[in-house]
Amino acid sequence: MTEIKIETEFIKLDALLKFANLVSSGGEAKLRIAGGEVLVNGETCTMRGKKMRPGDSAVIDGETALVVE
C-alpha cells in the first residue's frame, strides 16, 4: 500500500495513480480508468477526474494507493 499525503482538499484519480507510480503515464491512467480496471473505495470507477479526498483509496492490479492528510 502506498500512502499519498496531500496538502490540498483533494487529488484527482488519474493524478493519484500517476503520483503513486501505479501507472507509468497519464495516458495509461486514462485508459485503465475508462476500462473499469480501477476500484475506488471498493467500487469500480470510470471517472478520471474523480476527486480523491483523505481516507479514500484506489486499487489497480492489487496495488493500493491511500490518500492521507
GUFI-509701 format. One record per residue: residue in three letters; x, y, z of N, C-alpha, C in turn; residue number from 1. Coordinates in nm, 3 decimals. Layout:
% residues N
["ala", [X, Y, Z], [X, Y, Z], [X, Y, Z], NUM];
...
This chain:
% residues 69
["met", [0.085, -0.118, 0.000], [0.000, 0.000, 0.000], [0.089, 0.124, 0.000], 1];
["thr", [0.054, 0.217, -0.085], [0.125, 0.344, -0.094], [0.038, 0.452, -0.033], 2];
["glu", [0.090, 0.523, 0.064], [0.016, 0.633, 0.125], [0.060, 0.763, 0.059], 3];
["ile", [-0.036, 0.840, 0.012], [-0.009, 0.967, -0.054], [-0.059, 1.079, 0.035], 4];
["lys", [0.033, 1.161, 0.081], [-0.005, 1.277, 0.163], [-0.036, 1.394, 0.072], 5];
["ile", [-0.150, 1.457, 0.095], [-0.185, 1.575, 0.017], [-0.205, 1.693, 0.111], 6];
["glu", [-0.179, 1.811, 0.059], [-0.197, 1.932, 0.138], [-0.311, 2.016, 0.084], 7];
["thr", [-0.378, 1.964, -0.018], [-0.493, 2.031, -0.076], [-0.618, 1.956, -0.033], 8];
["glu", [-0.733, 2.005, -0.074], [-0.859, 1.941, -0.036], [-0.875, 1.803, -0.102], 9];
["phe", [-0.824, 1.788, -0.225], [-0.840, 1.662, -0.299], [-0.730, 1.649, -0.404], 10];
["ile", [-0.720, 1.527, -0.461], [-0.635, 1.499, -0.576], [-0.721, 1.418, -0.672], 11];
["lys", [-0.708, 1.444, -0.802], [-0.787, 1.371, -0.900], [-0.733, 1.230, -0.914], 12];
["leu", [-0.822, 1.137, -0.944], [-0.788, 0.995, -0.950], [-0.672, 0.968, -1.046], 13];
["asp", [-0.676, 1.023, -1.166], [-0.569, 0.995, -1.262], [-0.434, 1.046, -1.211], 14];
["ala", [-0.433, 1.162, -1.146], [-0.310, 1.217, -1.090], [-0.261, 1.131, -0.973], 15];
["leu", [-0.353, 1.080, -0.894], [-0.316, 0.995, -0.781], [-0.246, 0.869, -0.830], 16];
["leu", [-0.301, 0.803, -0.931], [-0.241, 0.681, -0.982], [-0.101, 0.707, -1.037], 17];
["lys", [-0.085, 0.818, -1.105], [0.046, 0.852, -1.161], [0.144, 0.888, -1.049], 18];
["phe", [0.101, 0.969, -0.955], [0.186, 1.012, -0.844], [0.230, 0.893, -0.759], 19];
["ala", [0.143, 0.794, -0.742], [0.174, 0.675, -0.661], [0.252, 0.570, -0.740], 20];
["asn", [0.285, 0.601, -0.866], [0.358, 0.509, -0.954], [0.283, 0.378, -0.978], 21];
["leu", [0.150, 0.385, -0.980], [0.070, 0.267, -1.011], [0.048, 0.255, -1.161], 22];
["val", [0.071, 0.363, -1.234], [0.070, 0.365, -1.380], [0.193, 0.444, -1.425], 23];
["ser", [0.234, 0.423, -1.550], [0.356, 0.490, -1.596], [0.330, 0.626, -1.659], 24];
["ser", [0.204, 0.654, -1.697], [0.174, 0.782, -1.761], [0.029, 0.820, -1.739], 25];
["gly", [-0.001, 0.946, -1.767], [-0.140, 0.991, -1.758], [-0.228, 0.922, -1.860], 26];
["gly", [-0.171, 0.892, -1.977], [-0.246, 0.821, -2.082], [-0.284, 0.681, -2.038], 27];
["glu", [-0.192, 0.613, -1.972], [-0.221, 0.479, -1.921], [-0.329, 0.487, -1.814], 28];
["ala", [-0.321, 0.587, -1.727], [-0.423, 0.605, -1.624], [-0.560, 0.624, -1.687], 29];
["lys", [-0.567, 0.709, -1.788], [-0.694, 0.737, -1.858], [-0.754, 0.608, -1.915], 30];
["leu", [-0.672, 0.529, -1.983], [-0.722, 0.406, -2.045], [-0.766, 0.303, -1.941], 31];
["arg", [-0.689, 0.288, -1.837], [-0.722, 0.188, -1.737], [-0.844, 0.227, -1.654], 32];
["ile", [-0.859, 0.356, -1.626], [-0.978, 0.403, -1.555], [-1.100, 0.383, -1.644], 33];
["ala", [-1.092, 0.425, -1.770], [-1.204, 0.411, -1.864], [-1.241, 0.264, -1.886], 34];
["gly", [-1.141, 0.176, -1.875], [-1.164, 0.033, -1.894], [-1.221, -0.037, -1.772], 35];
["gly", [-1.245, 0.037, -1.664], [-1.304, -0.021, -1.544], [-1.207, -0.103, -1.461], 36];
["glu", [-1.077, -0.077, -1.476], [-0.976, -0.154, -1.403], [-0.943, -0.098, -1.265], 37];
["val", [-1.004, 0.015, -1.229], [-0.969, 0.081, -1.103], [-1.087, 0.076, -1.006], 38];
["leu", [-1.057, 0.038, -0.882], [-1.157, 0.040, -0.777], [-1.129, 0.159, -0.687], 39];
["val", [-1.232, 0.235, -0.657], [-1.221, 0.346, -0.563], [-1.311, 0.313, -0.445], 40];
["asn", [-1.250, 0.303, -0.328], [-1.324, 0.265, -0.207], [-1.406, 0.138, -0.228], 41];
["gly", [-1.347, 0.042, -0.302], [-1.409, -0.088, -0.322], [-1.506, -0.099, -0.438], 42];
["glu", [-1.530, 0.009, -0.512], [-1.623, 0.007, -0.624], [-1.555, 0.051, -0.752], 43];
["thr", [-1.593, -0.011, -0.864], [-1.537, 0.027, -0.993], [-1.567, 0.173, -1.023], 44];
["cys", [-1.465, 0.245, -1.069], [-1.481, 0.387, -1.101], [-1.427, 0.412, -1.241], 45];
["thr", [-1.506, 0.478, -1.325], [-1.462, 0.511, -1.461], [-1.449, 0.662, -1.480], 46];
["met", [-1.449, 0.737, -1.371], [-1.437, 0.883, -1.378], [-1.291, 0.923, -1.353], 47];
["arg", [-1.223, 0.965, -1.457], [-1.082, 1.002, -1.448], [-1.060, 1.119, -1.352], 48];
["gly", [-1.153, 1.212, -1.349], [-1.138, 1.330, -1.265], [-1.199, 1.315, -1.128], 49];
["lys", [-1.229, 1.193, -1.086], [-1.288, 1.169, -0.952], [-1.201, 1.234, -0.846], 50];
["lys", [-1.263, 1.311, -0.759], [-1.190, 1.380, -0.653], [-1.165, 1.283, -0.538], 51];
["met", [-1.038, 1.259, -0.511], [-0.997, 1.169, -0.404], [-0.959, 1.253, -0.283], 52];
["arg", [-1.024, 1.227, -0.173], [-1.001, 1.303, -0.051], [-0.937, 1.213, 0.055], 53];
["pro", [-0.881, 1.273, 0.161], [-0.822, 1.190, 0.267], [-0.917, 1.080, 0.314], 54];
["gly", [-0.863, 0.959, 0.324], [-0.943, 0.843, 0.363], [-0.987, 0.758, 0.246], 55];
["asp", [-0.981, 0.814, 0.124], [-1.018, 0.739, 0.003], [-0.903, 0.649, -0.039], 56];
["ser", [-0.937, 0.540, -0.108], [-0.833, 0.452, -0.160], [-0.866, 0.413, -0.304], 57];
["ala", [-0.760, 0.387, -0.380], [-0.774, 0.341, -0.518], [-0.692, 0.214, -0.532], 58];
["val", [-0.747, 0.114, -0.602], [-0.678, -0.013, -0.620], [-0.672, -0.044, -0.769], 59];
["ile", [-0.553, -0.082, -0.817], [-0.535, -0.124, -0.955], [-0.432, -0.237, -0.953], 60];
["asp", [-0.464, -0.349, -1.017], [-0.374, -0.466, -1.020], [-0.332, -0.511, -0.881], 61];
["gly", [-0.420, -0.500, -0.784], [-0.390, -0.544, -0.649], [-0.303, -0.448, -0.569], 62];
["glu", [-0.261, -0.338, -0.632], [-0.181, -0.236, -0.563], [-0.275, -0.127, -0.514], 63];
["thr", [-0.255, -0.078, -0.394], [-0.343, 0.021, -0.334], [-0.271, 0.152, -0.310], 64];
["ala", [-0.341, 0.262, -0.340], [-0.294, 0.396, -0.305], [-0.397, 0.454, -0.209], 65];
["leu", [-0.352, 0.497, -0.094], [-0.440, 0.553, 0.008], [-0.408, 0.700, 0.025], 66];
["val", [-0.511, 0.783, 0.020], [-0.493, 0.928, 0.036], [-0.502, 0.962, 0.184], 67];
["val", [-0.398, 1.031, 0.232], [-0.397, 1.075, 0.371], [-0.363, 1.223, 0.376], 68];
["glu", [-0.395, 1.288, 0.486], [-0.361, 1.429, 0.503], [-0.217, 1.446, 0.541], 69];
